[in-house]
């Protein structure tokens, strides 16, 4: 059984309500009769996408209207999820319906948090995708949208100030190094969440703690779905570069 199937083991994979009903109805449509994927795994995967694109629509619409930039950002995330055409159409249908839904986004966040058993990597990936949509307009962050991200941070049980740190230092998964593999020293300390005055041993400890969350062996043992491996690898690359940047700056001083 892959990671999607393990979601059912949390006891909340078959969540009811509008999202659960929508996902259940989509199973027969999105999968061919001869598809070998167990039904529980199918529903877990569809549930996750239903929650994500429901939240995406609500957070995009929160500032009054959905901009072309927000639509483009959402489509880019669909491409990163490697959705086939049927699943992509399903995601778009969820997005359209959720834009005008009266269902609270807090309810979506609570239920998806239970669905993923509050796994920190998946929670960061989920909220990070929504942050990309919010920040796609390339202007001052909308207060209402930020407030919704903070609700997500709370219900996904992510580390406090996660959203504030993204706003301050930026969030750009998948992480791509610049041509010369550089990162500002200020950003490096922010990534490791370490103060500038930290000792070398404290920097090393901060690096190990951050890197351990995205270590390849840990990801392999969790059997995470392919959709999240790229996110985790990009985070690890950023953490490694931050550590290297700090060490190099201290060698020069």
Secondary structure, DSSP 8 states (H G I E B T S, - for coil): --HHHHHHTTT-TT--HHHHHHHHHHHHHHS-TT--S-HHHHHHHHHHHHHHHHHHHHHHHTTSS--HHHHHHHHHHHHHHT--HHHHHHHHHHHHHHHT--S-HHHHHHHHHHHTTT-HHHHHHHHHHHHHHHHTT-SS--HHHHHHHHHHHHHTT--TTHHHHHHHH---SS----TT----HHHHHHHHT--TT--HHHHHHHHHHHHHTT-HHHHHHHT--HHHHHHHHHHHHHHHHHHHHHHHHHHH-
